[in-house]
Amino acid sequence: MKNMNVTGDRLWDSLMEMAKIGGTEKGGCCRLALTDLDRQGRDLFVKWCEQAGCTIKVDKMGNIFARRAGEDDSLPPVMMGSHLDTQPTGGKYDGVFGVLAGLEVVRTLNDYGVRTRHPVEVAVWTNEEGSRFAPAMVASGVFAGVFDLDYGLSRADLDGKTMGEELARIGYAGEEEVGGREIKAFFEAHIEQGPILEHEEKTIGVVKGAQGQRWYEITVTGQEAHAGPTPMARRKDALVAASKIVTEVNRIGLDNQPYACATVGLLNCSPNSRNTIPGEVFFTVDFRHPDDAILSRMDQELRAYANKIAEEGGFDMAFEQIWYSPPVEFDADCVNAVRTGADIAGYAHMDIISGAGHDACYINRVAPTGMIFVPCENGISHNEEEEATPEDLAAGCNVLLHAVVERATVA
């Protein structure tokens, strides 16, 4: 078992063949969820899996499950997977690597004639990106009971077409119920989508969990006035007040390292006139941290400072937290299986926290879950320039192979 290795060239060829479907001039991919191009990608995946001896089932959210039988096929499966849909100007690896790495694991088990005690499945989750249908990760969310089926099928794109309608149109409105079945373990291999592994010169990221998130919308209201006649001491400049809070957001992020992220990504100033003192500013705040206690402390610090600015300057303030997603801690046995797999294969590795959301974050609610990261060039993702090396991708797939075999062998 320890001497098994995936065929890196075969994995790479599969990735490049899939990348032709929706390939862009700049070398990326545009394969939006439930479009005809998504159907072509799904069809190719299903064909490859059937050639590898798998049986195929599709659930009512269009999630695909390719199953390789185990010695005791009544046992819950060890599952691998990710997604095939991309951003409008996406890359060739985000999501797709996790799906085709799962297929390569199945092919490798076939090559070596290995029968696992538990069945092994490769999953394709529908609409992970959320770029056509919001929210992201909706189908894995339905599988995990975060959303109900009617909600998932009713999600509509900008043209009013629903997921349910488009699943039927492309032939992937399956008959299987969504979720409600036992999974022995779930693993998702993915490019890091950040620069840490590359910077630290590590081949494998052992993903321990994902950051919690709090999103806010804040409106500061002062008083519009003429920029010339109004003395500085008598002004109620909403932009000055907002800028102090923006600076505090950055301070909170820097003071809660190594994992905190704090971002003001959107700001609207009114009336937005060069010779009028701003009377109102609307802006957003995005806080992230893997420790919920620290994330809560960041929340308290922001609220206290914002209230202080409003009271001292006589500003009105609307402060609303619009979304909270708790931190994710992956299963210790699955994390250890990834770490052991990296050791067996001899790859330099480090523990890491995911800064982005993945289907694994929802599946973690209903099954023991782990993730494997490999480096991507300059940390660039959600971009046609997204790049990863064949060697790193094969390494991540080898770690996936060892982790899956370990979990699929134990009782």
N, C-alpha and C positions, 0 to 999 in steps of 0.2 A: 504493500500500500504506500509506504513512504517513498518508494522509488518512482511512483507514477508522476508523469508530467503531461500537461496539455500540449497540443500541437499549436505553437504560437502562430505559425504561418497560416494555418487553417482558420484560426480565430480572426487574424488580420484580414484574410481574403473575404471572410463572411462580413466583417464590418464594412469593407470597401464596397462589396456588392450591395449591401443594404443602403449605403450612402448614395448610390446612384439614384435611388428612389427619392425624388425631391431635391436632388443635388443642385446647388446654386453655383453661379459663375465664380464666386470667391472661395469655393471649396467647402462650403457648409451645407446645411440641409434646411429645407422648409417642408415639413411633413406634419401639417396641423392635424389635430385629433379628428378622426371620423371623416376626413376628406377622402377622395378617391386615392390619393397617394398613401394615406394611412392604410387604406384597404390593401393596396399593393404590398406594403411592408408587412402587414399581418399575413397575407396569403403566402408570401415568401417564407416567413417564419414557420407557419404551419406546415408548409411543404417540407422544409428542412427537418422539422421535428418528426414528421411521419416517416421520413426516410431513415431517421435514427431509431425507429421502432416505438415511438411514443404514441399514446392515445391522446386525443384532443377533446377538451370540453370548454364551452364558452358559457359564461353566466349572463344574467339579464342586464348587467352593466357593460357587457362586451369584454370583460376580463377573460383572457385566454389562459388555459392551464394545460400544459403538455406533460404527460405523466409517463415516467419510466417505472415499470412494475418493480416491487421489492420482493424479497423472499417470502415475506408475509404481507400480502397486499392489503390486508385489512387494517394494518397499522397506519397511523397518521403520517402524512408525507413530510419529508424535509423539502422545503420550497426555496427556490432562488428566483430572482427576477427584478424587473424594473419597468421601463416604458419605452415605446417606440415613437411616440409623438414628440415633436420638436417645437422650439420657438420659431417665429417667422423668419428670423435670421439666425438660426441656431447652428450648432456644430454636429459633427459626425459621431460623437461619443456619449454625450449627456443622455443617460437613460439607456441608449441602445447597447452600450458596452455591458451593462448588467444583464440584459436579456440574452445577448449572444454569448457572453461568458457562461451563463447557465446552460445554453445549448452545447457549448464546447465541453463542459463538464460531463454532460450526458454522452457525447461522442467519445470522450476519453474513457469513461467507464465501459463503454462498448468495446473500445480498442483493447483494453486490458482484460476483458471478460469478467469484470467485477460485478457481483450481485450484492446490492446493499440490503440489509434486513428491512429497512423501511423503504417504501417507494420514494422516488425523487421527482419533483415537479419543477417546471420552469413557468413562471407567470409573466404575462404582459398586462400591466394595469392601464386602464383607459384614462386618457386626459390627465396625465400627471402635471403637465406644464400649466394648464389653465389659461393658455394664450388664446384659445378659441372659445372655450366654455369656462366660466368662473363658477366656483372657486377651483384652485389647483387641487390635484390629488383626490378628486371627487369620487372616483370609482373605488379606489382603495379605502376611502373614507366610508363609503356605503358598506363595503365588505367588513369593515371594523365596527360598524354600528354607529359611527359618528353622524352620518346622514341617513335618512331613510330612502328607500328605493324611488318613491315618487319624486322626492326632491332631486335626486341624481338625474333621473330621466327627463325632468322638466327644465334642466339648465339649458339656456338658449344662447346662441351666438348673436352677433350684432345684427344679423339679418332675420332674427326671430326663429331660426331653425333649432329645434331642441335635440338634446342628445338621444332621446328615445327615437325620434324621427330619423336621425342620421344613422344610428345603429341599424335600424331596419333597412335603410336605403343601401348601405354598403354590405349588408348580409352578416352582420355581427351582433344581432339582437339574440343572444343565446337563450336557452331554456333553463339552464341551471340556476338554482337559487343563489343569491349573493351572500357569501359568508355562512356563518352558522355551522362550520365544521372544524374539527380539531386539526391543528398543524403542529408537527413535532418541533420544527424550527424554521425560521425564515432568514435568508441572507440576501443582501443586496450589495453587489459590487458597483462602484461608481468612480468616475474621475472626481478629484477633490473639489474642483471649481474654486480653488483658492491657491495661494502661493506657498503655504507652509511646508508641505512635503518637499517641494523643489528647493526651497531655501535651506531646509535642514538636511538636504541630500539623503532623504529616506525614500525607499521604494514603496513601502506599504504603510498606510494609515490604519491603525486599529481603532475603529470608531466606537467610542464608549457611550455616546449619546448625542443629542442635538439640543441646541440652545432653546430656552424659553423665549417668548417674544411678548412685548407689550407695545401696542400702537396707540398713539394719542392724536387728537385734533385740538388745537388751541387757537382761540381768537382773542387778541388783545385790542381793546377799543380805547382810544384816547380822544383827541380833538383835532380836527382839521383846522388849519389856520395859515395865513399868508407867511411865506418863508422870509419876507423882508421885514415887515413892521413888528413881528412878534418877538419880544425879547427871549433869549435862551432860557432864562430862569422861569418864565411863565408858560413854557410849552408843555404839552402833554403828547409827546411824540410816540406813537404806538410802535414805530419801527425801532426806535432806540430801546424801548422796553423789550420788544421781541428779540432784538439782537443780544441783549443781556441773557435772556433765557437760552438762546441758541448757544452762546458761549458756555453757559452752565451745563447744557446737555453734553457738550464736548468734554468738559471737565469731569463730569460724572463717568463718562466712558473711559477716560484715561486713568482715573483713580480706582477703577475696578478691574484692572488687568490681572491675569493675562487674557481672559476670555470675553470681557464686556465689549459690546459694540453699541454705539449711540449715534444716531443719525437724524439730522433734519434734512429731509429730501425734497420737500415742497414748501414754498413760501409765496404768498400772494399779498401784495401791498396795495392799499387803497387810499386815496384815489390814483396813486401812481403817477403823479404829476411833479415835474422837477422843481416847481416853485410853490408847492403846497406841502405843509407838514403832514406826514401820514396820519390819518385818523383811525385806520383799522388795519390790522395784519392778521392773516390766517396762516398757520403753518402746522406741519406734522412732525411727530417725533417717533422714532423707531428705536426701542431698547431691546437688547438681546443678551442673555447670559444663561449658561447651563445650570447654575445654582439658583433655585427659586428664592431662597432667602436673600441672596445678593440682588436678584432682579427686583424683589419687593423693596429692598433698601434703596435701590436706584429710583424706584417709583416714588417713594416717600421723599427723597431728597429733591426730586424735580417738583413735586407738588408744593413742598415747603418754600422753595426758592421762588416759584412762580407766584405764589400768594404774597410773598414778601415784596416782590416787584410791583404787584398790583396795588397793594396797600400803601406803600411808600410813595408811589407816583400818582395815586388817585385814578388808576385805570380800572375799567371794567374788564373782566376776563371770563371767557367760557372755556373750561378745561374738561375734556371728555376722553376717557380711555375707550377706544372703539373696538379693540380686540386684545384678547389675552390667550396665549397658547402656552401651557406649562412646559417646562423642560422635559426632555425624553432621556431616560436612562435605559440603555439596552441590556438585555439579559446577560448575566455574568458568565454563564456557561457558553453562550454563543460568542461573547467577546473573547473568552479564553480559547475557544476553538479557532478563532481567527488568529490570535496571537501565536498559538501553537503551530498553526499552519504556516505562518511566516517563518517561525523557527525551523520547522522541518525543511522548508524549501530554501532556507539560508538567506533570506532577504532582510536587509536593514529596515527596521520598522519603528514606529512611535505611536503612542496613544494620541488620539485627536478627537476633537469635538466638531460635529457638523454645524456650520453656520447657516446652512440652507435646509429647507424642508424636503423630505423624500417620502415615497410611499412607505418605506420601512417605518417611518415615524407613526403612521396609523396602524400598520400591521402589528407593531409592538404592543398595541392595546389588547390584541387577541391571541398573540403567539410569541414565544421566545424569539428574539430578533437580534441580528448583528449586521454590521456593515463593514465593507472593505473599501478603502480609498486608495487610488493610485494618483501620481502627480499629473498635472496638466501644465502645459508650457505657459509660464508667466502668470499662472493662476487664472487664465482667461477662459470664460465659459459664457453661455447664452450669447454667442458671437460666432460668426462664420470662421474666424481665425482660431477657434478652439482646436487644440492639438495635444496629442499624447503619443508616446513612442510605442512601437510594437512590443519592445522588450518589457516596458512597464505594464502594458495591458496583459501580456502573457503572465507576468509575475502575479498580478492581481487575480487572474483566473486560476493559477496554480494554488494560491492561498484559498480561494473559494473551493476548489476541488478537495483539498485536505479538510477544510472545515465541514463541508457537506458530508464527506465520507465518515468523519468522526461522529457527527450527530446522527447519521443514518444507520450507524452500526450499533450504538449504545441502546440499551432498553429504554 
